[in-house]
Amino acid sequence: MKKLLILSGKGGTGKTTVAAAFASFSGARALADCDVDAPNLHLVFGELPTPRSTDFMGGDKARVNVEKCLGCGKCLEHCRFGALSFAGDKAVVNEYACEGCGVCAQVCPAGAVTLLPDLAGRQELYQGERVFSTAMLKMGRGNSGKLVTKVKLDLLKYAPNCPLAIVDGSPGIGCPVIASVGGMDLVLVVAEPSPSGISDLERLVKTAESFRVKLAVCVNRWDMSPENTEKIEAFCLRQGLPFLGRLPYDKSASLAINRGLSVADVDCPLREALKELYGKALVLLELGKN
């Protein structure tokens, strides 16, 4: 299986639009959405079969047994995260502020505080004409890299013989991106032609290169700033990175997304540019012709 990961330096660059179009062009039967903080690739797939759902347990969080709680306030006094407060004369835990350090459990004289595994999200696997692995992390939870790894492992487990897997990654350079990059055959970075977009691209390339993975770059909405697009192409030339193409700004993309469609399903200039980009990506994956 050849694995293509699509990333961007920031949200809103067009990463998922590219991933959805590639999924349509290829007819790939192995797909994953590793943007577990805000997954949205499923929105262009229409009606999906009932998924196999699995709870994702993250780090521990404190729980207070109100029957044992003395209301002494020692846990509040020692919590450096401000995660405890009083409800009446009993201590309660703010699940979003608790970091699971366990100090409250250590100082409680009544043994009323314990650390328990936290339900941090939900992993879903759709199996029908295609295998689609995705997940949703609960708000304010960490361990997203661990959940991304689980999403990837399910894809490999349940679609082992597919020739091509398309993976929609997370924006930025954080933990979920690092977890996504490992084991990929090609990482396609979708860049934005702006000063911040260029900076984001440089950081992302530096991060991905440490994994010794093959990289390529394209620019979305290039005609919004031809000058910055040229700067991105010059950066790619200096770094020895394949520059696969320019994608134009096209209002048809927004209209298609609002209808729950991929741009690949709409006759427009962006579709043609994406199709050419997809062909170049296949060449780098050694799945297409030069």
N, C-alpha and C positions, 0 to 999 in steps of 0.2 A: 504493500500500500504506500502510495506517495501522499504525503501530508502537507497541505498548503495552509499556512496561517496568515491571516490578514490583520494587521495592526495599524494603529495611528497614535500620534503623539498626544492627542487630546480628543475629547468627545466632540461629536458633531462634524467631524472631518469628512465622513462619507464611507467609513470602514464597512459598516453593515450593509450599505447600499451595494458596495462592490462584492461583498461576500454573497449576498442574495442573488445578484446577477450571475456570478460564477456558478452558484449552485444550480441555477436554471439552465445556463448554457451547457454545463457538463452532464446534467442528469445524475449527478453524484448520489450514490446511495448511502454515503457515510458523511454526516454533518454534525457539527458541534458548535455550541455557543458557549464560549468560555468567559464571556463578560458577565460573571455571576452577580455582580452588583446591580446591573441593569440589563438583563437579557431581553433582546427584542427581535432576534432573527426569526423566531417562530411566527411573527406577525404576517409574514409574506407567504406562509405555507398553506393558508386556507385551513380547512378542517383537518385536525390531526386525530389519530386514534388515541384511545385512553392510555395514558402513560403508566409505566411502572414507577411509582414514587417511593423514594427512600428518604427518611429523615437524616439530616446532616447534623451531627453533634459536634459542637465546637468546644472551646475551652470551658473550664468550670466557672460557675458563678455562685455567689453566696446565697443561702436560703436561711430564713429565720423561722424557727419553731416558736410560734407565739405563745404556746402553752408553757414553754420553758423560759421564755424571755422574762428577765427581772426588771427590765426598763432602767437599768443602771447607767446606760449611755457610754460604756467603755468602748463599744464597737464604733460608735460615732466619733469618739475622741481620737481613735487611732487610725481611722480610715482616711488616707491621704487623698482619695479620689472623691470624697464627698458623696459616696454612694449609699449612705445610710441616713435615715431620718426617723422621726417618731410619728406614729399614727396613734394618737391617744398616748398611752403609756407603754407602747410596744415598738420595738425597732422594725423597720421595713427596709427592703433593699430596692434601689433603683437599678433595674437590670441593664439599662443603657450606660450607666456610669460605672458599674462594677467591673473591675479588671481581673477578678478571680485570684487576687494575691494571697488570700487566706489569713490576713492579719486579724480580721474580725473574729474568725473562728478560734484563733490562738488566744486572744485576750478575753473572750467571753467566759465569765466565771461559772455560768450555768450550763455550758455546752449547748446553747440554744442555736448556734450558728454552724452550719455545715456547708461544704462545697459540693455541688452536684453538677453533672454534665449539662450543658446548655443546648437547647434546640436552636441551632444557629441558622438553619436554612432547609431547603428541600431540593433533592436531586431528582431529575425526571429523565426517563428514557422512553422514547417513542419508537415503536417497531411496527413497520408496515411495509410500504414499497421502499422506504428508506429507513435507515437507523439515524435517529436524531437524539443526541445527548445534550442535556442542558441542566441548569440549576438556577436557583434564586437564593441569594444570601439575605438573611433578615437584616433590617435596618440596624446600624450601629454595631454589627458583629465583625469580628476579625476572622483570621484563618481562611481568607478567600483563596490563597494559594493552594491550600490543602483541598478545598472543594473543587478548584479547577483541575487538579490532578485526578480527582475521582471522575470528573466529567470525561477527561481524556481516556482514562483507563476503561471506562464503560464503552466508549466508542471503539477502542481497539479490541475489546472482548467480544462485542456483539456484531461487529462488522469487519472481521479479520481479513476477508478475501476481496474486499472492494479495491479497485485499482487506484481510486483517488478519494481522499478525505479533505473536505473544506472546513476550516475552523475559523470562526469569528472570535477574535480575541478582545481583550480589554484595552481601553485607551491608557496612555501614560507609560510609565516605566516601573510601576510598583510590583508588589508580590504576585498578583494574578497574571501579569504579563510575563514575569520571569518563569512562573509555573507553566505558562502556555508554550513558551519557546522551545523547551526541551524536547528533542526527538523529532522536530519538524524538518522536512526536506527543503522547504522554501518559506521564507517570511516576506510577504509583500507589505511594504509600508505605504499607507495612503497619507500623503502630505498636504498641508494647506499652504497656499502661497501668501503668507503674511510673515512679518518679522517673528512673531511668537511661534508660528508654524515651523519656520526654519529652525529655531532654537529647539523646539520639541523634537523635530526630526533628528537633529544632531545628537540629542540625548538618547533617543530611542535606538539609533544606529549603534552608538557606543555600548549601550546595554546589551543589545542582541549579538553584537560581534564577539562579546566575551564567551558566548556559547558556541562559537565557530559554526554558525548556521549560515546557509546561503541566504543573502538578502537581495531584494530588489525594491525599487521605489517608483511610485507614480504620483502625479499631482492632480487633485480634484479641484474643479472650478478654476482652472488655470487662467482663464480669461478675465478673472476678477483682478489679477495682478500679473501681467506678463513679465514685468521686471523681476518680481520675486520668484516666479517660476524659473526664469533663467538662472537665478542664484542657486536654486535647488538643483538644477541640472549641472551647474558648475561644481557644486559640492559633491554630487554623485561621481562626476568625472575624477575629481581629486581623490576620492575614496575608493575608486575602482568598483563602484556599485552599478549594476545594470539599471538604466532608467527606461522603464517600459512604456511610458506615454503620458499624454495630457488628456484629462477628462474635462469637457466643457461644462460651464454652468447651464443647466437645462431645467426650466420650470416643470417639465414633464415628470421629472424625478419626484418632486413634491406631490404632484397630483397622483402619481402611481402609488406612492407610499400611503397617502391618505385613503386610497381605495384598497389597501392591503395587498398590493401587487409588487412584484419585482420590476425594476426598470427594464429587465430583459423581456418583459411581457408587453412593452409599449414601443411602438414605432417612433423613434426619436433620435436625434444626433448622439445623445449620451449612450444609448444602447449600442450604436455602431462603434463608438470609441471603447466601450467596455468589452465588446466582443473581440476587438483587435488586441486589447490588453490581455484578455483571457488567453488568446492564442499564444502570445509571447510568454506568458507564465507557464503554459504547457511545455514550451520549448525548454525553458530552464528546468522544468521537472523531468525532462527527457521523456515526455509523453506525447509531444507533437513534433511537427516537421519544421526544419529551419526555413 
